[in-house]
Amino acid sequence: DHRDLHSFPTRRSSDLEYMNISYNIFDINKYYVNELKYQADLYDDALDIIKYIKNKYILCAQSNGMELVQRKRLEEAGIISYFDKIYISELIGYNKPDKRFFDFIINDIGDYDLDNYLIIGDRLDSDILGGINSDINSIYVKREDNKEKGDSLQKQVNSLSSLKKII
């Protein structure tokens, strides 16, 4: 529909209705996406391991989501300059854990020896499953606050800093 976004009817949800606030769902979504890109908290040990890996390997970021949000998050966190390449699902056309997402990365890098890749991720349903789907070695970072169970995985760590012992 090509109508102006403001021409859509204003709605009230039960939560906002209580506060007598009306809204346009498209304006709310636009606001949410704009604010989301500033949510860029790093784990305490993240910068240290990024620097460690960057000195030894090609470092790539891979993320599901929108480019304008994900790139801004990396900038806000102060780590975008450490990455050799950044892969975002919106630009690739596939989301992790789809094998085609990882095939795109491999083709772009041009190294077809899967032993030269390692996925480090904190999401079983996208990062680790994507590695499994693509036959790429993966290490699951299982934090205390993470409710996902990865107990059966052989390759997992509880902190990013413990990766130094593995890679």
N, CA and C of each residue as an Amber inpcrd file, in Angstrom:
protein
   501
   0.8430000  -1.1680000   0.0000000   0.0000000   0.0000000   0.0000000
   0.8920000   1.2350000   0.0000000   0.6390000   2.1630000  -0.9010000
   1.4910000   3.3260000  -1.0530000   0.9170000   4.5730000  -0.3820000
  -0.0780000   4.3980000   0.4600000  -0.6290000   5.5560000   1.1590000
   0.3900000   6.0910000   2.1540000   0.2900000   7.3650000   2.4710000
   1.1380000   7.9650000   3.4960000   0.9210000   7.2040000   4.8080000
   2.0050000   6.9420000   5.5180000   1.9000000   6.1840000   6.7690000
   0.9380000   6.8360000   7.7540000   0.8810000   8.1460000   7.7360000
   0.0180000   8.8350000   8.6860000  -1.4530000   8.7430000   8.3050000
  -1.7480000   8.2320000   7.1080000  -3.1410000   8.0890000   6.7080000
  -3.7700000   6.8200000   7.2780000  -2.9360000   5.9290000   7.8380000
  -3.4900000   4.7320000   8.4460000  -4.1730000   5.1220000   9.7520000
  -5.1840000   4.3810000  10.1210000  -5.9220000   4.7670000  11.3260000
  -5.0520000   4.6650000  12.5820000  -5.2900000   5.5800000  13.4690000
  -4.6280000   5.5370000  14.7700000  -5.3290000   4.4790000  15.6060000
  -4.5420000   3.7280000  16.3590000  -5.0830000   2.6290000  17.1540000
  -4.8180000   2.8730000  18.6390000  -5.5360000   2.1610000  19.4550000
  -5.2700000   2.1530000  20.8970000  -5.1410000   0.6970000  21.3230000
  -4.0740000   0.4230000  22.0310000  -3.9710000  -0.9150000  22.5980000
  -4.4720000  -0.8340000  24.0260000  -4.7550000  -1.9750000  24.6090000
  -5.2700000  -1.9500000  25.9720000  -4.2570000  -1.3360000  26.9370000
  -2.9650000  -1.5860000  26.7330000  -1.9540000  -1.0130000  27.6180000
  -1.8580000   0.4950000  27.4530000  -1.8240000   0.9520000  26.2100000
  -1.7000000   2.3780000  25.9710000  -3.0210000   3.1050000  26.1950000
  -4.1140000   2.3990000  25.9950000  -5.4220000   3.0060000  26.2060000
  -5.5820000   3.4450000  27.6580000  -5.0600000   2.6460000  28.5710000
  -5.1190000   2.9660000  29.9920000  -4.4830000   4.3390000  30.2570000
  -3.4050000   4.6290000  29.5180000  -2.7060000   5.9020000  29.6930000
  -3.2420000   6.9710000  28.7400000  -4.2940000   6.6440000  27.9940000
  -4.9170000   7.5490000  27.0390000  -3.9090000   8.0090000  25.9720000
  -3.1110000   7.0730000  25.4880000  -2.1240000   7.3690000  24.4500000
  -2.5670000   6.6740000  23.1710000  -2.6870000   7.4510000  22.1050000
  -3.0020000   6.8590000  20.8090000  -1.7170000   6.8050000  19.9950000
  -1.6740000   5.9200000  19.0380000  -0.4510000   5.7480000  18.2600000
  -0.7760000   5.1960000  16.8870000   0.1590000   5.3810000  15.9850000
   0.1140000   4.7920000  14.6590000   1.1290000   3.6510000  14.6840000
   0.7040000   2.4520000  14.3240000   1.5980000   1.2870000  14.4420000
   2.8660000   1.4530000  13.6140000   2.8080000   2.1560000  12.5120000
   3.9880000   2.3550000  11.6780000   4.9660000   3.3330000  12.3350000
   4.4360000   4.3390000  13.0070000   5.2890000   5.2740000  13.7280000
   5.9740000   4.5820000  14.9100000   5.2400000   3.7390000  15.5950000
   5.8140000   2.9880000  16.7230000   6.9280000   2.0820000  16.2210000
   6.7090000   1.3880000  15.1130000   7.7340000   0.5040000  14.5660000
   8.9790000   1.3010000  14.1550000   8.7670000   2.4270000  13.5120000
   9.8810000   3.2860000  13.0850000  10.6810000   3.7510000  14.3080000
  10.0000000   4.1350000  15.3500000  10.6600000   4.5660000  16.5890000
  11.4480000   3.4130000  17.2010000  10.8450000   2.2410000  17.2540000
  11.4970000   1.0590000  17.8230000  12.7840000   0.7260000  17.0710000
  12.7280000   0.6820000  15.7490000  13.9110000   0.3650000  14.9440000
  14.9880000   1.4210000  15.1560000  14.5930000   2.6750000  15.2110000
  15.5590000   3.7480000  15.4250000  16.2480000   3.6090000  16.7840000
  15.5150000   3.2810000  17.8170000  16.0960000   3.1460000  19.1580000
  16.8980000   1.8540000  19.3080000  16.4940000   0.8160000  18.6130000
  17.1560000  -0.4880000  18.7040000  18.6160000  -0.3990000  18.2920000
  18.9260000   0.4280000  17.3380000  20.2960000   0.5090000  16.8470000
  21.2650000   1.0910000  17.8690000  20.7480000   1.6670000  18.9360000
  21.6150000   2.2160000  19.9850000  21.8060000   1.2300000  21.1400000
  21.2010000   0.0670000  21.0560000  21.3640000  -0.9680000  22.0770000
  22.5930000  -1.7960000  21.7370000  23.7300000  -1.4390000  22.3000000
  24.9860000  -2.0670000  21.8880000  25.8870000  -2.3360000  23.0840000
  25.3950000  -3.0860000  24.0230000  26.1950000  -3.4110000  25.1950000
  27.1040000  -4.5910000  24.8870000  28.3590000  -4.4690000  25.2790000
  29.3220000  -5.5570000  25.1100000  29.4870000  -6.3020000  26.4220000
  29.7480000  -7.6000000  26.3090000  30.1660000  -8.3380000  27.4880000
  31.5310000  -7.8040000  27.9130000  31.8270000  -7.8860000  29.1940000
  33.0810000  -7.3480000  29.7170000  34.3120000  -7.8930000  29.0160000
  34.2780000  -9.1510000  28.6120000  35.4570000  -9.7820000  28.0120000
  35.4510000  -9.7250000  26.4750000  34.4970000  -9.0310000  25.8940000
  34.3460000  -9.0310000  24.4330000  35.4870000  -8.3150000  23.7150000
  35.8210000  -7.1170000  24.1230000  36.8500000  -6.3640000  23.4110000
  38.2030000  -7.0630000  23.4880000  38.5160000  -7.6160000  24.6260000
  39.7870000  -8.3290000  24.7880000  39.8940000  -9.5010000  23.8120000
  38.8380000 -10.3000000  23.6930000  38.9030000 -11.4660000  22.7970000
  38.8500000 -11.0250000  21.3330000  38.1510000  -9.9470000  21.0430000
  38.1210000  -9.4270000  19.6630000  39.5290000  -9.0240000  19.2440000
  40.2300000  -8.3290000  20.1070000  41.6110000  -7.9180000  19.8040000
  42.5170000  -9.1410000  19.6560000  42.3210000 -10.1170000  20.5130000
  43.1200000 -11.3490000  20.4610000  42.9140000 -12.0800000  19.1310000
  41.6720000 -12.2380000  18.7420000  41.3520000 -12.9450000  17.4940000
  41.8340000 -12.1310000  16.2910000  41.6210000 -10.8230000  16.3270000
  41.9910000  -9.9610000  15.2040000  43.4890000 -10.0560000  14.9000000
  44.3070000 -10.2530000  15.9080000  45.7520000 -10.3530000  15.7090000
  46.1830000 -11.6800000  15.1130000  45.2880000 -12.6570000  15.0720000
  45.6490000 -13.9880000  14.5980000  44.8780000 -14.4490000  13.3610000
  43.6530000 -13.9410000  13.1860000  42.7630000 -14.4670000  12.1640000
  42.0290000 -13.3450000  11.4390000  41.3770000 -13.6940000  10.3440000
  40.4320000 -12.7920000   9.7070000  39.1750000 -12.8230000  10.5730000
  38.6800000 -11.6820000  10.9300000  37.5420000 -11.5920000  11.8410000
  36.3310000 -11.0300000  11.1020000  35.2590000 -11.8060000  11.0960000
  34.0280000 -11.3900000  10.4320000  32.8820000 -11.3910000  11.4390000
  31.9860000 -10.4430000  11.2880000  30.7570000 -10.4140000  12.0740000
  29.6430000 -10.9280000  11.1810000  28.7470000 -11.6830000  11.7710000
  27.5860000 -12.1740000  11.0310000  26.3730000 -11.9810000  11.9170000
  25.3070000 -11.4610000  11.3360000  24.1540000 -11.1250000  12.1460000
  22.8680000 -11.2330000  11.3410000  21.8360000 -11.7020000  12.0100000
  20.4930000 -11.5920000  11.4590000  20.0090000 -10.1820000  11.7700000
  19.2270000  -9.6500000  10.8910000  18.6560000  -8.3460000  11.1890000
  18.7990000  -7.3610000  10.0630000  18.5310000  -6.1090000  10.3990000
  18.5640000  -5.0180000   9.4300000  19.9370000  -4.3540000   9.4460000
  20.4030000  -4.0000000   8.2690000  21.7350000  -3.4010000   8.1690000
  21.8520000  -2.1240000   8.9990000  20.8920000  -1.2230000   8.8880000
  21.0150000   0.0460000   9.5930000  21.0800000  -0.1430000  11.1050000
  20.4510000  -1.1790000  11.6220000  20.4880000  -1.4560000  13.0510000
  21.8050000  -2.1320000  13.4270000  22.1630000  -3.1920000  12.7230000
  23.3210000  -3.9900000  13.1220000  24.6390000  -3.2230000  12.9590000
  24.8080000  -2.5120000  11.8670000  26.0430000  -1.7200000  11.6850000
  26.1630000  -0.6390000  12.7600000  25.0600000   0.0240000  13.0480000
  25.0830000   1.0810000  14.0650000  25.4160000   0.4990000  15.4330000
  24.9280000  -0.6890000  15.7320000  25.2510000  -1.3400000  17.0030000
  26.7530000  -1.6040000  17.1200000  27.3520000  -2.0720000  16.0330000
  28.7950000  -2.3150000  16.0440000  29.5600000  -1.0030000  16.2150000
  29.0780000   0.0490000  15.5840000  29.7070000   1.3680000  15.7470000
  29.5650000   1.8600000  17.1830000  28.3600000   1.7770000  17.7040000
  28.0930000   2.2370000  19.0700000  28.9380000   1.4840000  20.0990000
  29.1780000   0.2100000  19.8370000  29.9830000  -0.6070000  20.7490000
  31.4740000  -0.3300000  20.5870000  31.8470000   0.3950000  19.5380000
  33.2420000   0.7290000  19.3160000  34.0800000  -0.4070000  18.7690000
  33.4450000  -1.3530000  18.0770000  34.1890000  -2.5240000  17.5870000
  34.1220000  -2.7170000  16.0820000  33.4270000  -1.8720000  15.3720000
  33.2410000  -2.0940000  13.9370000  34.5740000  -2.1370000  13.1930000
  35.5480000  -1.3710000  13.6210000  36.8290000  -1.3080000  12.9080000
  37.6490000  -2.5850000  13.0340000  37.3120000  -3.4450000  13.9630000
  38.0550000  -4.6960000  14.1380000  37.6730000  -5.7610000  13.1200000
  36.5260000  -5.6060000  12.4800000  36.0310000  -6.6360000  11.5770000
  36.5110000  -6.4200000  10.1480000  37.0010000  -7.5010000   9.5530000
  37.4100000  -7.4630000   8.1590000  36.1990000  -7.4170000   7.2330000
  35.1610000  -8.1230000   7.6240000  33.9230000  -8.1600000   6.8410000
  32.7480000  -8.2700000   7.8070000  31.6240000  -7.7340000   7.3660000
  30.3950000  -7.8050000   8.1510000  29.3030000  -8.3640000   7.2500000
  28.6530000  -9.4090000   7.7250000  27.5980000 -10.0760000   6.9510000
  26.2760000  -9.9440000   7.7000000  25.2960000  -9.3620000   7.0230000
  23.9970000  -9.1070000   7.6400000  22.9180000  -9.7290000   6.7700000
  22.0340000 -10.4560000   7.4170000  21.0210000 -11.2410000   6.7030000
  20.1700000 -10.4090000   5.7590000  19.8510000  -9.1800000   6.1180000
  19.0270000  -8.3440000   5.2440000  19.6810000  -8.1780000   3.8710000
  20.9990000  -8.0590000   3.8400000  21.7110000  -7.8740000   2.5740000
  21.9460000  -9.1950000   1.8470000  22.1190000 -10.2590000   2.6140000
  22.3910000 -11.5770000   2.0220000  21.1210000 -12.2020000   1.4610000
  20.0010000 -11.9920000   2.1340000  18.7310000 -12.5500000   1.6790000
  18.3280000 -13.8140000   2.4080000  19.1420000 -14.2610000   3.3400000
  18.8470000 -15.4460000   4.1460000  19.2490000 -15.1610000   5.5860000
  18.5350000 -15.7750000   6.5150000  18.8560000 -15.6580000   7.9320000
  19.6180000 -16.8810000   8.4140000  20.4670000 -16.6730000   9.4300000
  21.0420000 -17.8160000  10.1310000  19.8740000 -18.5540000  10.7770000
  19.7930000 -19.8100000  10.7890000  20.8150000 -20.8200000  10.5180000
  20.7890000 -21.3920000   9.1020000  20.1050000 -20.7280000   8.1860000
  20.0070000 -21.2250000   6.8150000  21.4030000 -21.4160000   6.2180000
  21.6500000 -22.5870000   5.6760000  22.9510000 -22.9120000   5.0850000
  23.3240000 -21.9100000   4.0040000  22.3550000 -21.3610000   3.2910000
  22.6360000 -20.4010000   2.2210000  23.2700000 -19.1070000   2.7550000
  22.9560000 -18.7570000   3.9870000  23.5880000 -17.5960000   4.6280000
  25.0920000 -17.8400000   4.7260000  25.4680000 -19.0210000   5.2000000
  26.8790000 -19.3560000   5.3870000  27.5690000 -19.6470000   4.0540000
  26.8410000 -20.2210000   3.1070000  27.4020000 -20.4290000   1.7630000
  27.7780000 -19.0960000   1.1270000  26.9410000 -18.0920000   1.3360000
  27.2450000 -16.7590000   0.8100000  28.5640000 -16.2510000   1.3810000
  28.7400000 -16.3940000   2.6830000  29.9690000 -15.9260000   3.3350000
  31.1880000 -16.6610000   2.7920000  31.0840000 -17.9740000   2.6970000
  32.2050000 -18.7830000   2.1980000  32.5540000 -18.3720000   0.7720000
  31.5500000 -18.2020000  -0.0750000  31.7960000 -17.7760000  -1.4580000
  32.4120000 -16.3780000  -1.5070000  31.9680000 -15.4980000  -0.6340000
  32.5020000 -14.1410000  -0.6170000  33.9700000 -14.1280000  -0.1670000
  34.2850000 -14.9150000   0.8310000  35.6680000 -14.9820000   1.3140000
  36.5420000 -15.7290000   0.3140000  35.9770000 -16.7530000  -0.3010000
  36.6950000 -17.4890000  -1.3380000  37.5820000 -18.6050000  -0.8380000
  37.4800000 -18.9290000   0.4190000  38.2310000 -20.0590000   0.9850000
  37.2160000 -21.1750000   1.2240000  37.3490000 -22.2680000   0.4650000
  36.3490000 -23.3290000   0.5320000  36.7380000 -24.4630000   1.4670000
  37.8370000 -24.3180000   2.1860000  38.2540000 -25.2940000   3.1870000
  37.5510000 -24.9450000   4.4960000  36.4990000 -25.6820000   4.8250000
  35.6810000 -25.3700000   5.9980000  36.4510000 -25.4720000   7.3020000
  37.5810000 -26.1670000   7.3060000  38.4100000 -26.2460000   8.5080000
  39.0400000 -24.8960000   8.8430000  39.0060000 -23.9680000   7.9240000
  39.5690000 -22.6360000   8.1620000  38.5650000 -21.6660000   8.7640000
  37.3720000 -22.1520000   9.0730000  36.3270000 -21.3060000   9.6380000
  35.9860000 -21.7610000  11.0460000  35.5570000 -20.8050000  11.8550000
  35.0750000 -21.1000000  13.1960000  33.9750000 -20.1020000  13.5220000
  32.8350000 -20.6030000  13.9310000  31.7380000 -19.7490000  14.3710000
  31.7670000 -19.7190000  15.8940000  31.7720000 -18.5200000  16.4410000
  31.6670000 -18.3350000  17.8840000  30.3450000 -17.6250000  18.1030000
  29.4460000 -18.2570000  18.8200000  28.1240000 -17.6610000  18.9670000
  27.4680000 -17.9550000  20.2930000  26.5100000 -17.1180000  20.6480000
  25.7830000 -17.3050000  21.9020000  24.3180000 -17.6820000  21.6830000
  23.9950000 -18.0450000  20.4510000  22.6300000 -18.4900000  20.1470000
  22.6700000 -19.8790000  19.5240000  22.0360000 -20.8220000  20.1840000
  21.9770000 -22.1890000  19.6490000  21.1470000 -22.2460000  18.3770000
  20.0380000 -21.5100000  18.3630000  19.0800000 -21.6110000  17.2610000
  19.5310000 -20.9260000  15.9810000  20.5300000 -20.0880000  16.0330000
  20.9980000 -19.4320000  14.8070000  22.4860000 -19.6660000  14.5790000
  23.3260000 -19.2930000  15.5240000  24.7740000 -19.4170000  15.3490000
  25.2180000 -20.8780000  15.2720000  24.9300000 -21.6200000  16.3050000
  25.4380000 -22.9920000  16.4020000  24.7290000 -23.9110000  15.4140000
  23.4260000 -23.8000000  15.3020000  22.6990000 -24.6060000  14.3180000
  23.1590000 -24.2570000  12.9080000  23.4460000 -22.9950000  12.6510000
  23.9800000 -22.5970000  11.3460000  25.3110000 -23.2600000  11.0620000
  26.1700000 -23.3260000  12.0710000  27.4430000 -24.0210000  11.9150000
  27.2550000 -25.4930000  11.6340000  26.3470000 -26.1170000  12.3580000
  26.0500000 -27.5320000  12.1510000  25.5040000 -27.7580000  10.7470000
  24.5510000 -26.9180000  10.3230000  23.9590000 -27.0450000   8.9890000
  24.9910000 -26.8900000   7.8790000  26.0570000 -26.1280000   8.1520000
  27.0480000 -25.8030000   7.1300000  28.3670000 -26.5480000   7.2970000
  28.4140000 -27.4710000   8.2410000  29.6390000 -28.2340000   8.5190000
  30.8080000 -27.3330000   8.9060000  30.5270000 -26.2790000   9.6470000
  31.5520000 -25.3610000  10.1230000  31.7060000 -25.5640000  11.6300000
  32.9450000 -25.6900000  12.0810000  33.2040000 -25.8140000  13.5140000
  32.6200000 -24.6180000  14.2410000  32.0040000 -24.8910000  15.3840000
  31.3360000 -23.8360000  16.1340000  31.6120000 -24.0040000  17.6160000
  31.6950000 -22.8840000  18.3080000  31.8370000 -22.8850000  19.7540000
  30.6920000 -22.0650000  20.3360000  29.9600000 -22.6830000  21.2170000
  28.8270000 -22.0470000  21.8730000  29.3120000 -21.3410000  23.1370000
  29.0160000 -20.0490000  23.2450000  29.3330000 -19.2860000  24.4450000
  28.0780000 -19.2860000  25.3090000  28.1100000 -20.0870000  26.3570000
  26.9470000 -20.2420000  27.2330000  27.1660000 -19.4200000  28.4910000
  26.5150000 -18.3120000  28.5460000  26.5980000 -17.4110000  29.6920000
  25.6230000 -17.8560000  30.7720000  25.8940000 -17.4290000  32.0040000
  25.0110000 -17.7780000  33.1230000  23.5850000 -17.2990000  32.8970000
  23.4300000 -16.1250000  32.2640000  22.0990000 -15.5580000  32.0630000
  21.3780000 -16.1280000  30.8440000  22.0610000 -17.0030000  30.1200000
  21.4730000 -17.5900000  28.9240000  20.6630000 -18.8270000  29.3170000
  19.3910000 -18.8230000  28.9830000  18.5110000 -19.9250000  29.3600000
  18.5650000 -21.0970000  28.3870000  19.2090000 -20.8950000  27.2300000
  19.3160000 -21.9760000  26.2520000  20.2090000 -23.0770000  26.8130000
  19.8040000 -24.2960000  26.6120000  20.5800000 -25.4290000  27.0980000
  21.4980000 -25.9210000  25.9940000  22.7780000 -25.9360000  26.2670000
  23.7460000 -26.4330000  25.3100000  24.5900000 -27.5130000  25.9360000
  24.0330000 -28.1400000  26.9640000  24.8070000 -29.0830000  27.7600000
  25.3590000 -30.2540000  26.9710000  24.6920000 -30.6570000  25.9020000
  25.1450000 -31.8160000  25.1430000  26.2280000 -31.4600000  24.1180000
  26.4870000 -30.1620000  23.9370000  27.4960000 -29.7440000  22.9620000
  28.8940000 -29.9980000  23.5090000  29.7570000 -30.5120000  22.6710000
  31.1310000 -30.7420000  23.0920000  31.9400000 -29.4640000  23.1120000
  31.6520000 -28.5390000  22.2140000  32.4270000 -27.3130000  22.1200000
  31.6250000 -26.1500000  22.6820000  31.8620000 -25.8640000  23.9490000
  31.2210000 -24.7100000  24.5450000  32.1120000 -24.1360000  25.6300000
  31.9430000 -22.8360000  25.8590000  32.6810000 -22.1290000  26.8850000
  31.6970000 -21.2850000  27.6820000  32.1110000 -20.8740000  28.8600000
  31.2520000 -20.0400000  29.6900000  31.6110000 -18.5640000  29.6260000
  32.7200000 -18.2540000  28.9610000  33.1300000 -16.8650000  28.8130000
  33.9350000 -16.7240000  27.5260000  33.9410000 -15.5380000  26.9840000
  34.7240000 -15.2840000  25.7810000  36.2140000 -15.3950000  26.0620000
  36.6360000 -14.9610000  27.2360000  38.0690000 -15.0010000  27.5520000
  38.6190000 -16.4190000  27.5740000  37.7950000 -17.4060000  27.8800000
  38.2640000 -18.7890000  27.8780000  38.5250000 -19.3130000  26.4680000
  38.1250000 -18.5710000  25.4370000  38.4150000 -18.9670000  24.0580000
  39.9210000 -18.9450000  23.7690000  40.6670000 -18.1350000  24.4900000
  42.1050000 -18.0470000  24.2750000  42.7980000 -19.3970000  24.4550000
  42.2290000 -20.2410000  25.2720000  42.8070000 -21.5790000  25.5040000
  42.5030000 -22.5440000  24.3500000  41.5080000 -22.1980000  23.5390000
  41.0480000 -23.0920000  22.4880000  41.5520000 -22.6970000  21.1130000
  41.5720000 -21.4090000  20.8220000  41.9280000 -20.9610000  19.4690000
  43.2860000 -20.2660000  19.4250000
